[in-house]
Amino acid sequence: MFAVTILGNNSAIPTLERHPTAQIVTCNEQLLLIDCGEGTQLQIARYKIKRSRLRYIFISHMHGDHYFGLIGLINTLSLLGQKEPLTVFGPPELETILHLQLECSGTTLQFELIFVPLREENQGVILEDKELRVSFFPVHHRIPCFGFIIEMQKRKRKIIPDQARAYEIPAAYFSHLQEGADYQRKDGLLVKNDWVTLPPPPGKRYVYFADTQYSEDLAVYAQNADLMYHETTYLQQLEERATERFHSTTTQAATLALKANAKRLIIGHFSSKYTELSGFEEECRQVFPNTDLALEGTTYLI
């Protein structure tokens, strides 16, 4: 399963109905948390997210609505007896803040907390295993800020059964063929892997744009994305305010999705000045029809 669950979709100030930015990305048995605004751990409980499966947290930047919930979540995980390591990726300053909070409260965590600093000059892949790859890239905000690309990789090749039988390859060896191995027959013939298999199908990609001014040069990071998230802090009529505050509007987010040839767009980070959100969806769909609101508690399959 590859999916995104929205925990928070508001910007800056939480309201009674909407919470600051936080998202859970489910990659089969692994859970990743992107940003951790105030109240995130309550949202995790509300939507019955399994905390025990959370291994990686990605913080896009140092504005409070994207990380004020982090120390509370970390402390709760320790109190609940988590033993597995937790890795936090974020701006270097965040490590100092976390250590200071733990030190001042005399807290000793029950698990290893690993911190990986994100710096623009090191953009690229920061996490990779057999089925998952995560990269980060800079966006255009008032302070250093990053977006994330999460890819579910399909590494196993597809066997062509008729070809495999024609070359007299036993079924017991098929698992090795899926991993890319050649087959040595007893008569000395080396059967090349690509004679009897096909390349694995392309993986799925989720691209998360954190707080950012609109800029066409960002489209390269979301080319052909299966699902793309982009902030829409303001409706289009407030484009000037969005630019001044290093944020984006509905039309701008939809335009970037169009230029990136993304398959689907979800939008969030709504300003607290808006109580009604239907206008956000309507404005985006005029440019990019396959747009949905990032609604709290909703899971979007990738």
Secondary structure, DSSP 8 states (H G I E B T S, - for coil): -EEEEEEE-B-SS--SS--BSEEEEEETTEEEEEEE-TTHHHHHHHTT--GGGEEEEE---SSGGGTTTHHHHHHHHHHTT--S-EEEEE-HHHHHHHHHHHHHTT---SS-EEEEE--GGG-EEEEE-SSEEEEEEE---SS--EEEEEEE-----EE-HHHHHHTT--GGGHHHHHTT--EE-TTS-EE-HHHHEE-----EEEEEE-S----GGGGGGGTT-SEEEEE--B-GGGHHHHHHTT--BHHHHHHHHHHHT-S-EEEE-B-TT-S--HHHHHHHHHH-SSEEE--TT-EEE-
